[in-house]
Amino acid sequence: KASTTGTDVYPLRVSNTNTAAGTQTSVGIEFQHNGGTGLARIRSREIDVQDNFADLIFDVAGGTGGAPIEAMRITSDGNLVINNTGASARLDIRQDTGTAFRLEDGAGQYFSVAAGGDITMRGDITKSSGTLNINASSLALNNAAETKTYLLGTDGGSVQIRHNDSTKL
């Protein structure tokens, strides 16, 4: 029965009445298109039958013949998982090709991470305190006019930055 009193009102409740001990269950809303060939779902999937923990899963019609596939999950501990089956961070995004993650402001400045791990930024890097760590053997800096590649390394304990023509900076 739906809750219709108090400050939090839930006029619609979707329930699974399966009470079999030790059985994981799902309950949700399914959207069908084109006579049922294209499906999308929002469902709650019980992940711990002992403590009644559940993830909220969003499935989209992206599989063979429009079959639903999991696109996003909010785990019971609050992690957001996109295109992956498990969370290893608060925000976990998996992308095999192309751009995995991009943040852009209204001025067109952005930060993006490609599937292979390359990071692209348009805009300023600012760090008010602490250390900016770059773990790479080379660093490419570019503007609209030119691209300069710098080789990073150490020489007797000091950091060396050399332009790609090997001149020491």
Disulfide bonds with the S-S distance in Angstrom:
none
